[in-house]
Amino acid sequence: MVLLDVTIVNVAIPSMRTGLDTSAGAIQWVVSGYALALGLVLVMGGRLGDAYGRRRMMSLGLIGFVLASATAGLAPHVVVLVAARLVQGFAAGLLTPQSSGLIQSLFSGRERGIAFGLFGLTVSISSAIGPIAGGLLIAAFGEENGWRWIFLVNVPIGAVLLVAIARLVPGRVDDDGPPDTRLDVRGALLLGGTVLALLYPVVSIETGQRWPLVLLVLVPVLGVAFVRHERAVVADDGAPLLDLSLLRTTPGYASGIIIGSLYFTGFTGIFLVLSVYFQDGLGYSPLHAGLLLTPFAVGSAVASPLAGRLVSKVGRPLTVGSLAVMISGIVVLAVLGPASEGSPWMWLLVAAPLLVAGLGGGATVSPNITLSLDEVPTRMGGAAGGALQTGQRIGAAIGAAVIMTAYQVAVSRVSDPGSALRWALAVSLVLLTSALAAAVWSWRHEPDARKLDDSD
């Protein structure tokens, strides 16, 4: 539900503009504001789960998410909608990292790989089916007000999940050890400021603003201040927001963050560009555009759980191979997709490469999460998982802005949506190839992280 809300609004942008009679820039904040708020809170949300228990943080996050969803669905003005989406993102930042933290606490060895396989399945599918779900809701409830149900549908789902959390999620796990409820507030502010200085200019570009780019100069300043502060907290035997020694001493963790961030940078924008291409370029309905993206979700659904079972035996080479498969699918899509415009076989020439890309993508996310967090201590599971997901969210925001900008610039210059799609996919391929290079480096230079201990 949390990750679905990242992509489900993409197909609803025209509907929201019509229903609220507002500008494209204002509506873009509905899309980008959620991602910004989510990225700001993930690490702190994970740390709160480490300190106070997963069930409590999941419940609080879900309550906030449901209330914000209801407010967004009933919003009378775009300002209320944007504010509700920001609150929704903050609540999602409390809720999301508890899942990886729970898996860290409850599973080990091969079982952990299987559990993260299901988690990766959720990440891949929820990102991919957002346009489909959005198209179905708009088709069912009408162009003018159908967008409201994109948010209101979270209310009954959230009510059911609150009961499930109360009955199924443990408060604390014995292996977690005694809780350390000390919170590194200064560290949270420094990290939040760093993420804000990076993400705010990115989302502002999407809304047509340029002046926030000056905030990028604060990224290294705040980043260095955060690193120094965290080292001082550790030296004083305090409770850091994120123990940065994990980046140096934990095999696969730092490289896993890099691989995941680059993957989501190259992956997320593809769906936004394809949705715009099908609707604005070819005149398809939101539902038709969403259905054309279904094969990726199918491929991810098949590959993610299988990859979760294989990662304990194969290790990092599985990530390398899956990224290569995904890249091959995107290459074929870039060649055949635009060339098949107007052909009765276009759906097949789009569906086949998207299915291949989905197989590769589904087998990338869960093994990378498993290998990244395998040797992270349980006491830091939530914060470490939050940092991993923060990298993914930053990558997703940057990728969506960069790839969409490439498409828009190309359309304005060549006036051919098909050629513009090829340019955008080429940018995506460069980013995905960078993720592949990072995976190969990890495989060749981190032999201790190549496999999980299958005997656990």
NURO-472496 format. One line per 3 residues: their letters; for each residue y, x, z of N, C-alpha, C. Coordinates in steps of 0.02 Angstrom, whole numbers. Atoms other than C-alpha are relative to their C-alpha. Example, Ala and Ser with C-alpha at 12.3 -4.5 7.8 and 13.67 -1.06 7.14 Angstrom:
as = -59 45 0 -225 615 390 60 45 0 ~ -59 -42 -3 -53 684 357 55 -39 37
***
This chain:
mvl = -60 41 0 0 0 0 63 43 0 ~ -58 -44 -3 121 141 43 12 35 -66 ~ -8 -37 63 88 241 -115 9 -46 -59
ldv = -10 50 54 78 86 -224 73 -16 -8 ~ -70 17 2 258 51 -178 44 54 -32 ~ -37 -52 35 310 216 -258 5 -17 -74
tiv = 2 11 73 259 161 -434 5 -73 -21 ~ 4 70 19 248 -29 -428 68 -26 -24 ~ -66 25 18 436 -49 -445 22 22 -69
nva = -22 -26 64 445 48 -609 5 -54 -54 ~ 0 52 51 399 -101 -717 46 -58 18 ~ -42 55 -23 512 -215 -614 74 14 -6
ips = -71 -18 3 676 -125 -649 39 -51 -42 ~ -39 52 37 732 -247 -788 4 -66 38 ~ 0 63 -38 681 -395 -679 49 2 57
mrt = -47 -6 -56 780 -331 -530 72 0 -24 ~ -68 0 26 934 -298 -636 22 -71 -19 ~ -16 69 19 926 -476 -703 8 -44 61
gld = -1 43 -59 889 -558 -536 59 12 45 ~ -55 -17 -45 1025 -466 -440 65 12 -37 ~ -60 -9 41 1148 -447 -585 37 63 20
tsa = -29 -63 -22 1180 -264 -547 -13 54 -52 ~ 3 -55 48 1188 -95 -633 -67 37 4 ~ 62 -40 1 1046 21 -682 2 53 54
gai = -6 -52 -51 1113 155 -564 -17 -27 69 ~ 15 30 -66 1105 38 -414 -75 -14 7 ~ 72 15 -2 928 -17 -457 -41 64 6
qwv = 38 -63 -4 874 165 -477 -6 23 72 ~ 5 -18 -71 912 189 -291 -56 -39 34 ~ 57 37 -27 781 55 -257 -64 40 -10
vsg = 58 -42 16 655 170 -340 3 66 39 ~ -5 -67 -27 720 337 -279 12 3 75 ~ -15 -1 -71 781 291 -106 -63 -2 43
yal = 63 5 -36 605 247 -50 -35 68 2 ~ 31 -66 4 536 415 -109 37 51 43 ~ -41 -45 -40 681 506 -25 -15 -9 74
alg = 12 13 -71 655 423 144 -71 19 20 ~ 69 -17 -15 467 445 136 -8 76 8 ~ 6 -72 -3 483 631 102 33 30 62
lvl = -36 -26 -58 603 655 248 -42 -3 64 ~ 31 16 -65 487 587 383 -72 23 6 ~ 72 -12 0 310 641 335 -23 50 53
vmg = 23 -51 -47 297 800 438 11 -23 72 ~ -13 25 -68 379 723 592 -47 -57 17 ~ 47 54 -12 269 569 572 -69 28 18
grl = 64 -31 -17 115 681 572 0 31 68 ~ -5 -31 -67 175 775 725 -1 -53 55 ~ 1 55 -49 206 611 818 -71 -26 9
gda = 70 21 -5 28 560 777 -42 50 40 ~ 35 -51 -39 -36 727 845 14 -8 74 ~ -21 2 -70 62 699 1006 -18 -66 34
ygr = 6 65 -34 47 512 1040 -58 -42 -25 ~ 58 38 23 -108 457 945 12 -33 -66 ~ -6 28 67 -143 395 770 10 -76 0
rrm = -3 73 1 -167 212 812 71 -25 16 ~ -67 22 -18 3 196 896 50 10 -57 ~ -47 -14 54 96 280 753 -15 -43 -62
msl = 17 43 57 0 182 620 26 -70 11 ~ -24 68 -16 42 19 708 75 -5 -6 ~ -73 2 4 226 60 727 24 7 -72
gli = -19 -9 69 239 122 549 -13 -61 -42 ~ 18 58 40 151 -30 478 45 -60 17 ~ -45 54 -19 258 -153 577 68 9 -34
gfv = -64 -13 34 416 -69 511 -5 -10 -75 ~ 10 7 72 345 -66 335 -1 -74 -20 ~ 5 72 16 303 -252 337 67 -34 7
las = -65 32 -10 472 -304 408 49 21 -55 ~ -44 -23 54 564 -196 280 -20 -31 -67 ~ 23 32 62 456 -268 140 25 -72 -5
ata = -24 69 -1 501 -445 193 75 -2 -15 ~ -72 -2 12 686 -399 197 16 16 -73 ~ -11 -18 71 675 -319 24 -15 -60 -45
gla = 19 57 42 587 -471 -49 50 -57 4 ~ -48 55 -9 719 -590 19 72 22 -9 ~ -67 -28 4 869 -477 -14 46 -40 -46
phv = -47 37 43 1021 -575 -78 44 44 -42 ~ -45 -46 34 1112 -419 -138 -35 67 -6 ~ 33 -64 12 1064 -248 -206 10 48 58
vvl = -11 -44 -58 1142 -161 -54 -53 -12 53 ~ 52 16 -49 1022 -253 61 -68 25 -23 ~ 63 -23 28 878 -211 -55 -8 75 8
vaa = 4 -73 -6 919 -25 -57 -10 20 73 ~ 7 -15 -71 939 -22 133 -71 -15 24 ~ 68 17 -19 772 -110 155 -50 50 -27
rlv = 45 -49 28 688 14 40 4 67 37 ~ -6 -61 -41 756 160 142 -39 -8 65 ~ 38 12 -62 686 83 302 -75 -1 -15
qgf = 71 3 20 523 49 211 -27 71 -9 ~ 21 -69 9 514 234 163 -8 37 65 ~ 7 -32 -66 546 293 341 -63 -24 36
aag = 60 27 -32 410 177 406 -63 27 -33 ~ 57 -29 36 291 239 271 -12 72 21 ~ 6 -69 -23 326 416 330 -34 6 67
llt = 37 2 -64 261 369 503 -73 -18 -12 ~ 67 28 10 108 280 434 -46 47 -38 ~ 43 -35 47 44 391 294 -37 61 29
pqs = 35 -61 -20 5 559 379 -55 -12 52 ~ 52 13 -50 -105 475 510 -70 -2 -32 ~ 65 4 34 -243 451 380 -33 69 -4
sgl = 29 -67 5 -268 636 346 -13 29 69 ~ 11 -23 -68 -249 672 532 -64 -28 30 ~ 62 32 -24 -388 549 572 -61 33 -31
iqs = 56 -32 33 -503 628 444 -13 69 29 ~ 8 -66 -32 -469 799 519 -36 -6 67 ~ 28 8 -67 -517 734 692 -72 -25 -1
lfs = 63 36 -3 -668 628 647 -56 31 -41 ~ 51 -26 46 -758 729 513 5 75 -5 ~ 1 -72 13 -810 908 475 -50 14 -55
gre = 47 -21 51 -902 1004 340 -2 -47 -60 ~ 9 41 60 -974 903 196 25 -71 10 ~ -24 68 -13 -933 737 279 76 -5 -7
rgi = -73 1 8 -749 784 284 18 -2 -74 ~ -13 2 72 -756 818 96 -10 -69 -29 ~ 13 68 23 -831 646 67 57 -47 21
afg = -55 43 -25 -697 564 176 64 13 -39 ~ -59 -15 40 -558 656 85 -8 -21 -72 ~ 11 27 66 -640 603 -77 23 -72 -5
lfg = -24 70 -2 -608 422 -29 75 -3 8 ~ -73 -4 -8 -433 470 27 33 17 -66 ~ -27 -18 66 -402 554 -142 -6 -57 -49
ltv = 8 59 41 -470 399 -227 59 -48 12 ~ -56 44 -17 -338 297 -135 66 26 -29 ~ -62 -29 26 -199 417 -184 5 -9 -76
sis = -1 4 73 -248 419 -368 6 -71 -25 ~ 0 69 23 -283 235 -388 65 -36 16 ~ -61 36 -18 -132 173 -293 59 21 -43
sai = -54 -22 45 -17 280 -399 -7 -28 -70 ~ 12 20 70 -99 225 -560 5 -75 -11 ~ 1 72 12 -115 37 -533 65 -34 18
gpi = -64 31 -15 64 11 -476 30 -39 -58 ~ -28 37 57 126 -35 -651 -40 -63 -17 ~ 41 59 15 -21 -154 -674 15 -56 49
agg = -14 50 -51 8 -242 -509 69 -30 -8 ~ -67 25 11 194 -254 -543 4 -46 -60 ~ 0 42 60 165 -324 -717 -32 -68 13
lli = 34 63 -16 43 -456 -650 45 -45 42 ~ -43 41 -44 164 -514 -514 60 -28 -38 ~ -57 25 39 311 -527 -634 -22 -53 -49
aaf = 26 51 45 204 -621 -759 -15 -65 36 ~ 20 59 -38 146 -741 -623 61 -38 27 ~ -56 33 -34 315 -775 -540 65 -1 -39
gee = -59 6 43 438 -756 -683 42 63 0 ~ -39 -60 11 557 -624 -747 57 7 51 ~ -59 -5 -43 704 -668 -634 -17 14 72
ngw = 17 -8 -71 618 -677 -464 -68 31 13 ~ 65 -30 -10 450 -598 -495 2 65 39 ~ -5 -64 -36 512 -432 -426 -3 -9 75
rwi = 0 11 -73 531 -511 -253 -71 2 28 ~ 69 3 -24 343 -535 -240 -33 69 0 ~ 24 -69 -5 316 -350 -269 6 25 72
flv = -10 -19 -70 383 -329 -92 -32 -51 48 ~ 25 51 -46 332 -495 -13 -76 1 6 ~ 73 -2 -3 148 -467 -55 -24 47 55
nvp = 19 -45 -55 148 -328 76 -5 -35 67 ~ -2 33 -65 178 -454 216 -69 -25 21 ~ 66 21 -21 9 -542 219 -51 57 3
iga = 46 -57 -2 -82 -380 178 11 40 64 ~ -16 -38 -61 8 -291 320 -23 -36 63 ~ 23 37 -58 -34 -430 442 -75 10 12
vll = 72 -12 -5 -219 -408 404 -14 71 23 ~ 11 -69 -17 -206 -220 418 18 15 73 ~ -16 -9 -71 -124 -231 590 -61 -16 44
vai = 60 18 -37 -281 -318 653 -53 54 -9 ~ 50 -52 14 -390 -188 568 14 64 38 ~ -18 -60 -37 -294 -44 646 -18 -7 74
arl = 14 12 -71 -310 -121 820 -75 3 15 ~ 72 4 -12 -498 -144 800 -37 65 -20 ~ 39 -54 30 -549 10 700 26 70 13
vpg = -28 -68 -6 -431 156 730 0 22 72 ~ -1 -26 -69 -460 262 886 70 22 21 ~ -65 -22 -25 -311 299 996 5 76 -1
rvd = 4 -72 2 -355 480 1029 -73 19 -3 ~ 67 -25 7 -510 581 987 -11 55 51 ~ 13 -49 -52 -592 688 1121 13 71 -24
ddg = -8 -68 26 -589 841 1008 73 19 -10 ~ -71 -16 7 -400 826 996 25 43 57 ~ -24 -36 -59 -386 905 1168 55 -39 35
ppd = -53 35 -36 -250 860 1293 62 -6 -43 ~ -58 10 43 -97 786 1208 59 43 22 ~ -62 -37 -12 58 894 1192 57 -42 -28
trl = -50 48 21 200 770 1188 70 31 -8 ~ -64 -33 13 339 899 1172 17 -6 -74 ~ -20 9 69 437 865 1014 55 50 -18
dvr = -48 -49 25 533 994 913 54 -37 -40 ~ -51 41 33 686 888 876 43 43 -47 ~ -42 -43 42 791 1033 810 -38 20 -64
gal = 40 -17 59 650 1086 695 -4 -59 -48 ~ 3 60 42 635 907 632 65 -10 -38 ~ -65 8 33 821 901 594 11 52 -54
llg = -8 -53 50 819 1068 504 -45 -12 -61 ~ 44 14 56 668 1023 400 24 -62 -39 ~ -26 60 33 739 850 364 61 16 -41
gtv = -59 -19 38 903 928 311 -18 39 -63 ~ 23 -38 58 811 1048 195 -27 -47 -55 ~ 28 48 48 713 907 113 54 -44 -30
lal = -54 42 24 869 800 101 43 37 -51 ~ -42 -39 46 970 940 19 -35 12 -66 ~ 37 -9 62 831 958 -109 -10 -65 -37
lyp = 18 63 32 784 777 -142 62 -42 -20 ~ -58 43 15 956 693 -136 31 17 -68 ~ -25 -14 68 1022 789 -288 -47 -23 -55
vvs = 49 21 50 861 750 -380 5 -75 -14 ~ -4 72 10 870 563 -352 69 -21 -25 ~ -67 16 25 1058 566 -386 6 10 -75
iet = 0 -11 72 1027 637 -559 -27 -61 -36 ~ 29 59 31 919 486 -596 49 -58 0 ~ -49 54 -3 1064 372 -546 64 17 -37
gqr = -58 -18 40 1189 465 -655 52 41 35 ~ -48 -40 -38 1278 566 -519 -16 74 -8 ~ 10 -71 7 1304 753 -535 25 40 60
wpl = -30 -39 -54 1410 807 -385 -50 18 55 ~ 46 -21 -53 1263 805 -262 -39 64 -15 ~ 34 -62 16 1193 956 -355 25 59 42
vll = -26 -54 -42 1307 1063 -246 -39 8 64 ~ 39 -3 -62 1194 1020 -99 -60 48 -6 ~ 57 -44 9 1058 1129 -175 12 69 31
vlv = -14 -65 -31 1147 1283 -106 -20 0 73 ~ 19 4 -71 1102 1220 69 -75 7 10 ~ 73 -2 -7 915 1221 32 -24 66 29
pvl = 23 -62 -30 887 1408 62 29 13 69 ~ -31 -10 -65 1009 1410 208 -37 -38 55 ~ 35 40 -50 926 1267 301 -74 19 4
gva = 69 -20 -1 753 1325 249 -12 62 42 ~ 5 -60 -40 779 1498 323 12 -15 74 ~ -13 19 -70 853 1421 481 -60 -35 31
fvr = 60 34 -25 699 1310 498 -55 50 15 ~ 52 -51 -10 580 1458 478 14 41 63 ~ -18 -40 -59 673 1561 607 -8 -40 65
her = 5 42 -60 680 1416 729 -73 -11 19 ~ 71 12 -14 494 1379 713 -33 62 29 ~ 27 -62 -27 451 1562 743 22 10 72
avv = -25 -7 -68 561 1563 898 -35 -48 48 ~ 35 49 -41 477 1405 964 -71 25 17 ~ 67 -27 -11 305 1484 942 2 59 48
add = -7 -58 -44 364 1646 1025 12 -20 72 ~ -15 25 -67 424 1545 1175 -55 -45 27 ~ 58 41 -20 254 1458 1187 19 -74 2
gap = -20 70 5 334 1293 1136 -46 -38 -47 ~ 38 44 45 271 1151 1027 38 -6 -66 ~ -37 2 63 329 1183 847 -14 -64 -38
lld = 12 56 45 351 1045 722 -57 16 -47 ~ 54 -24 44 239 1146 605 -9 74 13 ~ 15 -70 -13 156 1309 653 -4 37 -67
lsl = -4 -32 65 208 1417 506 -52 55 -10 ~ 54 -49 8 70 1542 542 -58 -28 -40 ~ 52 30 42 -44 1417 456 6 21 -72
lrt = -11 -20 70 35 1469 291 -27 70 -14 ~ 23 -69 9 -16 1651 319 -73 9 17 ~ 66 -15 -27 -179 1640 414 -54 -50 -18
tpg = 50 51 15 -264 1481 355 -18 2 -74 ~ 20 -5 71 -362 1508 193 8 -67 -36 ~ -5 59 42 -317 1384 58 58 -46 15
yas = -51 49 -19 -175 1297 151 64 9 -42 ~ -62 -11 38 -21 1378 71 -11 -12 -75 ~ 13 10 71 -100 1382 -102 -13 -73 -15
gii = 12 72 9 -156 1201 -79 64 -39 -4 ~ -65 33 3 22 1147 -46 33 12 -68 ~ -30 -16 65 81 1237 -203 -35 -38 -56
igs = 38 35 53 -59 1165 -311 16 -75 1 ~ -13 72 -5 -32 988 -245 71 -18 -22 ~ -69 14 18 157 998 -265 10 4 -75
lyf = -7 -8 72 147 1062 -444 -38 -55 -38 ~ 39 54 33 12 934 -488 40 -65 0 ~ -37 63 -3 116 787 -427 66 4 -38
tgf = -60 -8 41 270 860 -513 -15 -16 -73 ~ 18 12 70 180 855 -679 -33 -67 -13 ~ 41 60 8 78 698 -648 40 -65 7
tgi = -31 64 -17 192 565 -573 45 -27 -55 ~ -47 24 50 323 558 -709 -32 -28 -63 ~ 34 24 60 193 522 -843 -1 -76 -1
flv = 5 72 -2 172 342 -785 68 -34 -11 ~ -67 27 9 359 311 -777 20 4 -74 ~ -18 -8 70 385 380 -953 -41 -46 -44
lsv = 42 44 41 237 287 -1027 21 -74 8 ~ -22 69 -11 297 125 -946 64 -16 -39 ~ -62 9 38 471 146 -1021 -14 2 -75
yfq = 17 -6 72 397 199 -1189 -31 -64 -26 ~ 33 61 22 285 47 -1201 47 -60 -1 ~ -43 58 -6 419 -76 -1145 63 6 -45
dgl = -63 -7 38 583 -9 -1217 -12 26 -71 ~ 12 -29 65 510 91 -1360 -40 -45 -47 ~ 44 41 42 374 -28 -1422 7 -74 12
gys = -13 71 -12 433 -193 -1348 -57 -36 35 ~ 55 33 -35 278 -228 -1242 25 -31 65 ~ -17 32 -64 283 -340 -1089 -20 47 57
plh = 21 -40 -58 270 -264 -913 -75 -1 12 ~ 72 5 -11 92 -330 -898 -39 39 -53 ~ 34 -37 54 40 -260 -1067 6 76 11
agl = -10 -71 -13 116 -91 -1023 -44 23 58 ~ 41 -19 -57 27 -90 -856 -74 4 -18 ~ 71 0 19 -141 -134 -933 -19 61 -42
llt = 14 -59 41 -126 9 -1057 -10 63 43 ~ 8 -57 -45 -118 128 -907 -63 -5 43 ~ 59 12 -42 -277 55 -829 -53 54 -7
pfa = 54 -50 5 -397 186 -901 8 60 46 ~ -9 -56 -47 -318 322 -795 -26 -19 69 ~ 24 23 -65 -353 219 -639 -76 -3 2
vgs = 73 3 4 -532 191 -696 -30 70 7 ~ 25 -68 -4 -559 377 -723 7 29 70 ~ -11 -25 -68 -484 418 -553 -50 -31 49
ava = 46 35 -45 -593 287 -468 -70 29 -5 ~ 67 -29 9 -750 367 -541 -2 71 28 ~ 3 -72 -14 -704 549 -513 14 18 73
spl = -21 -20 -67 -624 551 -339 -57 3 50 ~ 55 -4 -49 -775 505 -231 -53 51 -20 ~ 49 -50 21 -891 613 -337 25 70 15
agr = -28 -65 -15 -774 761 -319 -2 14 75 ~ 3 -9 -72 -769 732 -131 -69 23 23 ~ 68 -21 -18 -957 754 -124 -17 70 -26
lvs = 16 -64 30 -958 908 -235 40 58 28 ~ -46 -55 -19 -815 1007 -158 -32 47 51 ~ 31 -44 -50 -922 1073 -14 -46 52 -32
kvg = 44 -47 35 -1037 1158 -142 37 41 -52 ~ -33 -34 56 -917 1204 -282 62 37 23 ~ -60 -32 -24 -756 1245 -189 57 -4 -50
rpl = -61 1 40 -594 1291 -279 -12 -5 -75 ~ 11 9 72 -673 1305 -454 0 -73 -22 ~ -1 71 18 -688 1115 -448 72 -21 -17
tvg = -69 16 14 -498 1102 -440 22 30 -67 ~ -17 -33 63 -480 1226 -583 -27 -41 -59 ~ 30 38 55 -601 1129 -694 31 -68 -10
sla = -28 67 6 -527 959 -654 70 1 -29 ~ -67 -6 29 -350 1017 -694 -5 14 -75 ~ 9 -14 71 -412 1086 -860 -19 -64 -38
vmi = 19 63 31 -492 917 -899 60 -46 -7 ~ -58 43 3 -333 824 -856 49 23 -54 ~ -46 -28 50 -226 940 -963 -25 -16 -70
sgi = 27 15 66 -343 915 -1111 12 -74 -19 ~ -14 71 13 -324 726 -1094 72 -13 -18 ~ -71 10 15 -135 736 -1093 18 29 -68
vvl = -12 -30 66 -135 851 -1245 -21 -49 -55 ~ 24 47 50 -240 726 -1343 45 -62 -3 ~ -46 58 -2 -127 583 -1285 65 15 -37
avl = -63 -18 34 28 676 -1346 -9 3 -75 ~ 12 -5 72 -52 703 -1516 -14 -68 -31 ~ 24 62 30 -134 534 -1546 43 -61 17
gpa = -37 60 -22 -26 411 -1447 56 -20 -47 ~ -55 18 44 137 415 -1546 -22 -9 -73 ~ 23 5 70 42 439 -1711 -33 -66 -15
seg = 36 62 11 -50 275 -1684 44 -62 8 ~ -45 58 -8 105 164 -1663 -11 -49 -57 ~ 11 52 50 74 0 -1753 -71 -7 -23
spw = 70 3 20 -110 35 -1776 -38 -48 46 ~ 41 44 -43 -237 -96 -1715 -44 40 48 ~ 42 -43 -42 -331 51 -1638 42 39 51
mwl = -43 -38 -46 -183 111 -1535 -26 -3 71 ~ 22 7 -69 -254 42 -1374 -57 49 15 ~ 56 -46 -11 -412 147 -1397 24 72 0
lva = -24 -68 5 -317 304 -1448 44 19 59 ~ -35 -13 -62 -213 286 -1290 -48 -1 59 ~ 45 9 -57 -353 228 -1175 -47 59 9
apl = 50 -54 -6 -477 368 -1215 29 63 33 ~ -27 -60 -34 -364 517 -1172 24 -14 71 ~ -20 16 -68 -295 425 -1020 -61 -3 47
lva = 62 0 -39 -474 399 -960 -20 71 18 ~ 16 -70 -13 -508 585 -979 48 31 51 ~ -49 -26 -47 -346 627 -890 -12 -27 70
glg = 14 30 -65 -392 506 -751 -60 33 34 ~ 58 -36 -28 -561 591 -728 21 66 29 ~ -24 -64 -26 -474 757 -710 46 -8 60
gga = -46 10 -56 -337 690 -597 -36 -22 63 ~ 37 23 -58 -458 600 -483 -40 55 33 ~ 39 -56 -28 -560 759 -462 45 58 21
tvs = -47 -51 -23 -403 860 -422 25 -13 70 ~ -35 15 -63 -323 769 -276 -44 10 61 ~ 40 -2 -61 -466 749 -153 -28 70 15
pni = 22 -68 -17 -541 926 -171 57 44 25 ~ -57 -41 -22 -368 1002 -153 19 -16 72 ~ -14 19 -69 -335 903 6 -52 30 47
tls = 55 -25 -42 -505 952 76 5 75 10 ~ -3 -73 -4 -487 1137 36 63 23 36 ~ -63 -18 -32 -307 1141 98 -4 -7 76
lde = 0 16 -71 -343 1065 269 -64 19 36 ~ 66 -12 -29 -521 1126 298 3 41 64 ~ -1 -45 -58 -477 1266 421 62 -9 42
vpt = -57 15 -42 -320 1188 495 -24 -27 67 ~ 21 25 -66 -340 1162 684 14 -75 7 ~ -7 72 -9 -363 981 736 67 -19 32
rmg = -62 16 -36 -211 988 851 60 -3 -47 ~ -55 1 48 -100 1018 698 -17 -41 -62 ~ 23 35 59 -195 903 580 51 -47 -30
gaa = -49 48 25 -60 770 567 60 34 -31 ~ -59 -35 25 87 889 546 -17 39 -64 ~ 20 -38 59 -9 999 423 -12 -46 -60
gga = 9 49 54 -62 847 322 66 -29 -23 ~ -66 24 19 117 784 327 37 49 -44 ~ -32 -51 42 179 950 256 -30 0 -70
lqt = 33 3 65 50 939 117 25 -59 -39 ~ -24 59 35 105 763 75 75 4 -15 ~ -71 -9 15 289 812 87 8 38 -65
gqr = -1 -36 63 258 939 -50 -16 -45 -59 ~ 18 47 54 176 803 -153 57 -48 -15 ~ -54 47 11 320 683 -127 60 34 -33
iga = -55 -38 32 450 816 -170 -17 12 -73 ~ 21 -11 68 350 860 -324 4 -63 -42 ~ -2 63 37 335 677 -374 72 -19 -17
aig = -70 18 13 523 649 -357 30 44 -53 ~ -28 -46 49 569 805 -453 -31 -12 -69 ~ 34 11 64 438 773 -587 23 -63 -35
aav = -23 62 30 492 593 -614 69 9 -31 ~ -67 -11 26 673 649 -635 0 45 -62 ~ 0 -48 55 635 797 -749 -32 -29 -62
imt = 36 25 57 508 712 -861 36 -60 -31 ~ -37 57 27 608 551 -876 64 23 -35 ~ -60 -26 32 766 651 -915 -17 30 -68
ayq = 22 -28 64 670 744 -1051 -10 -55 -52 ~ 11 57 46 619 577 -1128 66 -30 -22 ~ -63 32 17 794 503 -1120 43 44 -46
vav = -38 -46 43 876 658 -1195 -29 1 -70 ~ 33 -1 66 748 662 -1335 13 -64 -39 ~ -13 64 33 771 476 -1373 71 -2 -27
srv = -70 2 22 960 497 -1383 13 45 -60 ~ -12 -47 54 944 641 -1505 -40 -15 -63 ~ 42 11 59 800 591 -1619 -10 -74 -16
sdp = 6 73 10 803 400 -1599 -71 -21 -18 ~ 70 15 14 614 401 -1607 -39 3 66 ~ 35 0 -65 520 345 -1449 -64 42 -1
gsa = 62 -39 3 359 427 -1509 13 74 7 ~ -17 -71 -7 438 598 -1530 26 16 69 ~ -24 -10 -68 527 578 -1364 -57 2 50
lrw = 59 -1 -44 361 539 -1281 -34 68 -3 ~ 31 -65 7 290 700 -1351 38 54 38 ~ -41 -48 -36 435 800 -1280 -12 -7 76
ala = 10 11 -72 413 720 -1108 -69 24 22 ~ 68 -21 -18 225 750 -1108 -6 76 -4 ~ 1 -73 3 256 931 -1160 27 30 65
vsl = -27 -23 -64 363 954 -1004 -53 -9 55 ~ 53 13 -49 224 875 -901 -55 52 -5 ~ 53 -49 10 97 993 -977 18 69 27
vll = -23 -64 -27 201 1145 -930 -10 1 76 ~ 6 4 -72 203 1087 -749 -73 -1 22 ~ 71 3 -17 18 1045 -746 -35 67 -12
tsa = 27 -67 13 -22 1214 -822 18 48 56 ~ -20 -41 -59 75 1294 -678 -46 -15 59 ~ 47 17 -53 -36 1198 -557 -68 31 -13
laa = 63 -31 18 -188 1261 -651 2 75 15 ~ -6 -72 -14 -125 1441 -638 -4 13 75 ~ 3 -9 -73 -100 1420 -450 -71 -10 25
avw = 69 12 -20 -277 1350 -434 -44 60 -17 ~ 38 -59 20 -349 1498 -530 15 58 47 ~ -19 -54 -47 -252 1619 -419 -35 -10 67
swr = 33 14 -64 -319 1533 -263 -75 15 -4 ~ 72 -12 10 -496 1541 -331 -16 75 0 ~ 14 -71 8 -484 1726 -373 21 42 60
hep = -28 -41 -53 -386 1787 -221 -13 -26 70 ~ 15 27 -66 -445 1676 -78 -75 -15 5 ~ 72 12 -1 -634 1701 -73 -24 -36 62
dar = 22 34 -61 -644 1639 107 8 -76 -5 ~ -12 72 7 -582 1468 49 -39 -31 -57 ~ 32 25 61 -699 1452 -100 -49 -56 14
kld = 48 53 -16 -824 1340 -9 8 -20 72 ~ 4 23 -69 -839 1235 146 -68 16 27 ~ 64 -15 -30 -977 1270 268 -43 -62 -1
dsd = 42 60 9 -1108 1145 212 -48 -12 57 ~ 47 8 -56 -1209 1174 368 30 -38 58 ~ -32 35 -57 -1081 1090 482 -25 -71 6
***
